[in-house]
Structures are given as C-alpha cells and as structure tokens.
Amino acid sequence: MDDSDAPLAGEVQKRVQEEAGPRDEEPPQTAGVMAAEAPAGSDLVSDHDTRATPPAQPPSFTSPHVTESHRAGQHVQRGDTPTQSASGPPGVTTGSAADAPTGAPHFVAPSSYLRPLTRDPFARSPSSQSGVGGTRSGAHLAQMSTPIDREQIEGLRAIRAFFKVRTSYDVLPLSYRLIVFDTGLLVKKSLNTLVQQGIVSAPLWDSKTSTFAGLLTTSDYLNVVQYYWQNPDALAQVDQFKLNSLRDIERAIGVAPIETVSINPNQPLYDACRRMLESRARRIPLIDVDDETGREMVVSVVTQYRILKFVSVNVKETQSLKKPLRDLNVGSFENLSTASMDTPVMDVIHTLVKRSISSVPILDKDGTVLNVFEAVDVIALIKGGDYDNLNLSVGQALKKRPDDFPGIYTCTLNDRLDTIFDTIRKSRVHRLVIIDEHSQLKGLLSLSDILDYTLNSPLGDREQ
C-alpha cells in the first residue's frame, strides 16, 4: 500500500500528545508504530488479557486488598493482595495460588468480598422490592429518600457530566502503538500478527479507496472457524482468505457483518459510549480527517475497559456508588450459557457465535464455577492455522493459556460498584462472574452492563 494512502502514525501520535486531556496515573504504553505485512493498528488497550495456568480446586479468591475504614468515610489501601479460601472465613489468608497444582482457575474478587456479610446477600432490600433484574419507575425513584440512594444518584450524575465534557482524545495515553491491517492481508497472517503483538482487534484500511473499512475482532475469526467447520474440505481455501473476503464468509454462515461503527475523536466521550452501547460494540475506532489531504485517518481505538478505567481514575464520585448489585438492575442472571470441562471446544464456539457473546462460564456437575472460556481463547488455539486444536475439550484448551493468565474476576450480589470501579482501576478486567458464597454461578456482569448502568439508569424526576 502506498504510504500516502495510509494513516500517518507519527502525525497521529504527535496530535494525540498535543490535544489529549488529563491522563490516568498508569505508566504510558510503549511508544512507536508496529507494522506487519501491511499498515498496522490495534486497540490502544488490548482486550486480551494474557492467559495462565490456573491453580487448584477448591478455587481461592483474592482481591486488591482494600481495607475499609469507617472513620471519615475513607477507604484505606493497605498491604499486599491476600488470598482467601473459598471455604474459609472472610479475610483469612491461605496459601498462594502459585503453590497449588493446575486445575481450577485463580479467582479475583472486588475488595468487598473480603468483608463479612451482614445479612443474606440475596435478600431483597426495602429500596429494591422488584429484586434482581427488576425495574423501577421514575415515580418510585423520586420517592427514595435514604442517604445511600441520594449518594448513588449524585455519583451517577457526576459520571455522566464527566462523559459530556471529555472527548475520546482525553482517554488516550501520551504514547501508544497503532496497528492497522490492510484489507488485502491474508486472514492467516493477520491472526499471527495479533498473537505476536498480544492484541485481539485492529482497524481495517482499504488502500484502494483510502478509507476506514471496519474493525477486525475475535468474532471475525470465530466466523472463519465456523466456515471451516461447515466446509472441512476447504482448508486450503481458508488459508488463502483475505480480510476483504470476510463479508463473503459472513454471508455464507449467516451472521452479522463486521463492525463499522466509529466516531470522531473530538466528539464528547458521552457520544462514543452511546454509540458503543447502541451497536453492542466493545470498542470503537477513532476516525479523523486530515486537514491537508481531506482523507480519513485512523487515530486509535478506545475500549470499554479503557473508558471505565479513565472514569475510575478521574471521577472521585465513583466512591459514592455504594448500593450493592442486589439492589441494582444490572447484569445478566437468566438463560446463561454454560459448559463443562468435557464440552468440545466447537460446541462452545457455536454457542459464542449463535448468541453473540464473548464468554461461557465453565461449571462442574454441582454448578460450581471452575473457569470461563472466552472468545479470545480461540485465537491461541488456531494460531499458525492449526485447526486440529478445535477437536480438544474445553479443559484441554484452557491448559494452553500462558502462564501469566491473571485469573477470573468474580463478585457477589453483595458487592458494590465503588469496589468494582476500584478493581477496574487496578486490574485489567473485562467481566465479572457473579457467584454466591459457595462459588455457585448466579450471573455475569460485563463492562457493557456497567457502562449501560452509569449512562442509562433512571435518576428520578430531576433532569438526567
């Protein structure tokens, strides 16, 4: 592709440095532009957490140890991360996960999980008679008068006001790498590049028209796997697929087309969040227009994780969100897809594609959460075009995760959004598995759920 047709990454980086707003306290990512076969580009923050060999059963629960101090309403951060046995009392430290043999995953829970439960975490509170998954009218919200209700509403107002005065430029770090794939690149080579760079998505660029052509995500590779499974004799053809043929694959297996939603980085962050929620996209490319050439250029990609982390760092009012999940209409609790360690990987992939979801909890016969199979796990299985790994069971496939896999993040219905925001600020979290005190699956809380709640939950009869 001619250099004049491609986004000028150096200019983009300089522009970001000049126009970006407040930064979080995290160290900036490595500066520079990575290229592979074609102009490159990827999520600013990869949604792909590195994988690791999980520890033993019974699972242990750890937290970014936030000891709650009730003096002056402050949270005091202390000490290293403790490890709590699933069967032991809250706050008791047991052996580390590194000492345990492989088997069940390492669980990571928000800090409130370490506090003793003062009452049944699944009981309905007076302010939530509709229960989990219920709805409330504006009139009911207007009648709320408890301090915690008012504090929750004011916290949500502060977050929404923050979204409206910040732009997507403000979310970007001072330096970052941008990887963009030309649509003429082979699907197989794009997959290898994603694995090598430790990323899970990248913008696509049409060099013939010098325009943005969509966003390549793990869903597109799942579609390729589905096509191969339906046409096992077409492996040679699959290896020759180019990125511009993905639409043909989509039509052949009858799935939704590639994501093309984007936004100008100068628009309010509120608009970017709205557009992601409306399109059910987990990330959104930032597309600007060069003042001199009038051509489009890819600035970066922002993810829901990066946005929520930006909020957790810069909006102190997240600490006002003290209502537990059991009192909020947030998360998924019914008709959840699950699998076991013996389930074939292809069965899970079919479920991911059919239901347009990104993960499936793995349970034992008693309903205890053992692990989570994610869409990004498929990338590691088929790297290098090794489709034989699709014949593995889920348990065998999960053993192929890297050693630095951070674990599965969990919470209970007794947890609150303030501690969940704390966890997002300290760790790369993309979803939380909602469990009870016996590690039984109760629901799933995605970043989309959290973003939707902060933007769209009713605030009563005052202006929202």
KOLVO-938038 format. One record per residue (C-alpha): x, y, z; residue in one letter. Coordinates in steps of 0.2 Angstrom, whole numbers, padded with zeros to 4 digits, always signed. Layout:
N
XYZa;...
This chain:
464
+0000+0000+0000m;+0007+0017-0004d;+0012+0027+0011d;+0002+0042+0005s;-0014+0032+0007d;-0010+0025+0024a;-0014+0035+0041p;+0002+0044+0046l;+0005+0036+0063a;+0019+0049+0068g;+0007+0063+0065e;-0007+0055+0074v;+0004+0052+0089q;+0010+0070+0089k;-0008+0076+0088r;-0013+0065+0102v;+0001+0071+0113q;-0004+0089+0110e;-0023+0088+0111e;-0026+0074+0124a;-0033+0079+0141g;-0030+0073+0159p;-0021+0056+0160r;-0023+0042+0172d;-0009+0038+0184e;-0004+0022+0174e;+0013+0022+0165p;+0011+0026+0147p;+0012+0011+0134q;+0027+0009+0123t;+0028+0022+0110a;+0031+0018+0092g;+0022+0010+0077v;+0022-0008+0074m;+0019-0015+0056a;+0016-0032+0049a;+0014-0035+0031e;+0003-0020+0030a;+0000-0004+0039p;-0004-0009+0056a;-0016-0004+0070g;-0025-0011+0086s;-0034-0007+0102d;-0025+0006+0112l;-0028-0006+0127v;-0029-0024+0121s;-0045-0033+0127d;-0034-0049+0128h;-0028-0052+0145d;-0014-0064+0144t;-0018-0082+0150r;-0011-0093+0163a;-0011-0110+0171t;-0025-0109+0184p;-0022-0116+0202p;-0031-0130+0211a;-0048-0134+0217q;-0056-0128+0228p;-0053-0111+0220p;-0046-0097+0230s;-0052-0079+0230f;-0041-0064+0230t;-0044-0045+0230s;-0034-0029+0228p;-0035-0029+0247h;-0044-0013+0251v;-0047-0012+0270t;-0062-0002+0273e;-0060+0012+0287s;-0076+0019+0293h;-0068+0034+0300r;-0072+0049+0290a;-0079+0038+0276g;-0062+0034+0269q;-0055+0018+0260h;-0038+0015+0266v;-0027+0004+0254q;-0015-0007+0263r;-0004-0022+0261g;-0002-0035+0248d;-0015-0045+0240t;-0022-0058+0252p;-0028-0075+0247t;-0045-0081+0254q;-0050-0099+0254s;-0067-0102+0247a;-0072-0112+0262s;-0063-0101+0275g;-0069-0085+0284p;-0068-0068+0276p;-0051-0060+0277g;-0041-0076+0282v;-0025-0078+0272t;-0021-0095+0265t;-0008-0102+0253g;-0004-0093+0237s;-0011-0099+0221a;+0007-0102+0215a;+0009-0116+0227d;-0006-0125+0220a;-0006-0138+0206p;-0015-0134+0190t;-0034-0137+0189g;-0047-0124+0194a;-0044-0105+0190p;-0037-0091+0200h;-0052-0081+0206f;-0051-0062+0209v;-0064-0053+0218a;-0068-0035+0222p;-0062-0030+0240s;-0080-0030+0247s;-0080-0049+0245y;-0067-0050+0260l;-0079-0041+0272r;-0091-0052+0282p;-0109-0052+0276l;-0120-0043+0287t;-0136-0051+0280r;-0141-0063+0266d;-0133-0056+0251p;-0148-0062+0240f;-0162-0055+0251a;-0172-0040+0244r;-0169-0023+0252s;-0183-0011+0256p;-0177+0000+0241s;-0177-0014+0229s;-0194-0024+0230q;-0193-0029+0212s;-0177-0039+0216g;-0163-0043+0204v;-0167-0040+0186g;-0182-0030+0191g;-0187-0012+0185t;-0192+0004+0194r;-0202+0018+0188s;-0196+0037+0189g;-0210+0040+0202a;-0203+0026+0213h;-0185+0033+0212l;-0192+0051+0216a;-0199+0044+0232q;-0182+0037+0238m;-0175+0047+0252s;-0162+0037+0260t;-0144+0044+0261p;-0137+0030+0251i;-0150+0032+0237d;-0146+0051+0236r;-0127+0047+0236e;-0129+0034+0222q;-0139+0046+0211i;-0126+0060+0213e;-0112+0049+0209g;-0121+0044+0193l;-0124+0062+0189r;-0105+0066+0191a;-0100+0052+0180i;-0112+0057+0166r;-0107+0075+0167a;-0089+0070+0166f;-0093+0060+0150f;-0100+0075+0142k;-0086+0087+0145v;-0072+0075+0140r;-0068+0069+0122t;-0061+0052+0116s;-0044+0060+0114y;-0043+0063+0133d;-0044+0044+0136v;-0028+0041+0125l;-0012+0039+0134p;+0003+0051+0130l;+0010+0037+0119s;+0004+0021+0111y;+0006+0009+0096r;-0006+0009+0082l;-0008-0007+0071i;-0020-0006+0056v;-0022-0020+0044f;-0024-0018+0025d;-0039-0027+0019t;-0028-0036+0006g;-0019-0045+0020l;-0022-0064+0022l;-0033-0068+0037v;-0020-0081+0042k;-0006-0068+0043k;-0017-0056+0052s;-0020-0069+0065l;-0002-0072+0068n;+0001-0054+0070t;-0012-0052+0083l;-0004-0066+0093v;+0013-0059+0091q;+0008-0042+0097q;-0003-0048+0111g;-0019-0039+0104i;-0036-0045+0099v;-0043-0032+0087s;-0037-0020+0074a;-0044-0007+0062p;-0045-0011+0044l;-0040+0000+0030w;-0045+0000+0012d;-0029+0006+0002s;-0039+0007-0014k;-0051+0020-0008t;-0040+0027+0007s;-0055+0024+0019t;-0058+0015+0035f;-0065-0002+0032a;-0071-0008+0049g;-0064-0016+0064l;-0057-0034+0064l;-0061-0043+0081t;-0061-0061+0088t;-0079-0063+0081s;-0072-0062+0064d;-0060-0077+0067y;-0075-0086+0075l;-0084-0084+0059n;-0069-0091+0049v;-0069-0106+0061v;-0087-0109+0059q;-0085-0108+0040y;-0071-0121+0041y;-0081-0132+0052w;-0096-0132+0039q;-0083-0134+0025n;-0070-0146+0031p;-0063-0149+0014d;-0060-0131+0011a;-0045-0129+0022l;-0033-0124+0008a;-0046-0111+0003q;-0047-0105+0021v;-0029-0102+0022d;-0030-0091+0006q;-0044-0080+0013f;-0040-0061+0013k;-0048-0049+0026l;-0058-0041+0012n;-0067-0058+0010s;-0074-0058+0027l;-0090-0052+0021r;-0092-0067+0010d;-0089-0078+0025i;-0102-0069+0035e;-0115-0071+0021r;-0110-0090+0019a;-0114-0094+0038i;-0127-0081+0040g;-0120-0069+0054v;-0119-0051+0057a;-0107-0041+0046p;-0091-0034+0053i;-0091-0019+0065e;-0090-0002+0056t;-0096+0009+0069v;-0083+0024+0073s;-0083+0041+0080i;-0073+0057+0078n;-0061+0059+0092p;-0066+0077+0095n;-0084+0072+0100q;-0089+0070+0118p;-0085+0054+0126l;-0103+0053+0131y;-0107+0051+0112d;-0094+0037+0110a;-0101+0027+0124c;-0119+0029+0117r;-0113+0023+0100r;-0105+0008+0108m;-0120+0003+0118l;-0132+0005+0103e;-0121-0006+0092s;-0116-0018+0106r;-0098-0015+0101a;-0085-0017+0115r;-0073-0005+0107r;-0074+0010+0095i;-0061+0016+0082p;-0057+0035+0082l;-0058+0041+0064i;-0052+0059+0060d;-0050+0068+0043v;-0033+0075+0038d;-0034+0094+0036d;-0022+0095+0021e;-0027+0080+0011t;-0046+0078+0017g;-0043+0059+0019r;-0049+0049+0033e;-0036+0043+0046m;-0037+0030+0060v;-0031+0039+0076v;-0034+0024+0088s;-0046+0013+0096v;-0054+0015+0113v;-0062+0001+0123t;-0075+0000+0136q;-0061-0005+0148y;-0051+0010+0145r;-0066+0021+0146i;-0071+0014+0163l;-0053+0014+0170k;-0052+0033+0164f;-0068+0036+0174v;-0062+0027+0190s;-0045+0037+0190v;-0053+0054+0187n;-0070+0054+0194v;-0069+0053+0213k;-0088+0051+0214e;-0087+0033+0209t;-0084+0030+0228q;-0102+0036+0230s;-0109+0021+0221l;-0112+0011+0237k;-0128+0002+0233k;-0125-0017+0231p;-0128-0026+0215l;-0143-0035+0223r;-0152-0018+0223d;-0147-0013+0205l;-0154-0018+0189n;-0138-0023+0181v;-0130-0039+0175g;-0137-0055+0166s;-0145-0068+0178f;-0156-0078+0167e;-0154-0090+0152n;-0135-0090+0154l;-0125-0102+0143s;-0113-0113+0152t;-0102-0128+0148a;-0091-0141+0157s;-0073-0146+0156m;-0078-0160+0145d;-0088-0150+0132t;-0080-0150+0115p;-0072-0133+0110v;-0083-0132+0094m;-0099-0133+0104d;-0093-0118+0114v;-0089-0109+0098i;-0106-0112+0091h;-0113-0105+0107t;-0102-0089+0106l;-0107-0086+0088v;-0126-0091+0089k;-0129-0080+0105r;-0116-0066+0100s;-0107-0067+0117i;-0089-0067+0122s;-0088-0079+0136s;-0096-0095+0143v;-0094-0100+0161p;-0087-0117+0164i;-0096-0127+0178l;-0094-0143+0187d;-0109-0155+0189k;-0114-0146+0205d;-0115-0129+0197g;-0098-0123+0204t;-0089-0111+0193v;-0072-0119+0188l;-0067-0107+0174n;-0073-0096+0159v;-0070-0100+0141f;-0068-0084+0132e;-0068-0079+0113a;-0050-0074+0114v;-0045-0092+0119d;-0049-0097+0101v;-0036-0086+0094i;-0022-0095+0104a;-0030-0112+0098l;-0029-0108+0079i;-0013-0098+0078k;-0002-0104+0064g;-0018-0112+0055g;-0018-0127+0067d;-0037-0131+0066y;-0034-0148+0074d;-0035-0140+0091n;-0053-0137+0088l;-0056-0155+0092n;-0050-0153+0110l;-0061-0152+0125s;-0063-0136+0135v;-0052-0142+0149g;-0038-0147+0137q;-0040-0130+0128a;-0038-0120+0144l;-0022-0128+0148k;-0014-0119+0133k;-0016-0102+0141r;+0000-0093+0145p;+0007-0094+0162d;+0004-0076+0167d;-0015-0078+0165f;-0022-0066+0178p;-0037-0076+0184g;-0056-0075+0183i;-0063-0059+0191y;-0078-0063+0202t;-0090-0054+0213c;-0106-0057+0223t;-0123-0048+0224l;-0117-0040+0240n;-0103-0031+0231d;-0104-0013+0226r;-0100-0003+0211l;-0087+0008+0220d;-0076-0008+0224t;-0079-0014+0206i;-0073+0003+0200f;-0058+0001+0211d;-0054-0016+0204t;-0055-0009+0186i;-0043+0004+0191r;-0030-0008+0197k;-0033-0023+0186s;-0037-0026+0168r;-0055-0033+0170v;-0067-0037+0156h;-0081-0046+0165r;-0085-0052+0182l;-0093-0069+0186v;-0107-0066+0200i;-0106-0081+0212i;-0113-0084+0229d;-0103-0089+0245e;-0101-0107+0238h;-0095-0102+0221s;-0111-0106+0213q;-0115-0096+0197l;-0128-0083+0199k;-0125-0071+0184g;-0112-0062+0174l;-0108-0043+0175l;-0100-0036+0159s;-0091-0020+0156l;-0106-0016+0144s;-0118-0019+0159d;-0108-0006+0170i;-0107+0007+0156l;-0125+0005+0152d;-0130+0007+0170y;-0119+0023+0173t;-0127+0031+0157l;-0145+0025+0156n;-0151+0020+0174s;-0166+0031+0179p;-0161+0046+0191l;-0179+0051+0197g;-0189+0066+0192d;-0174+0078+0190r;-0165+0081+0174e;-0154+0066+0169q;
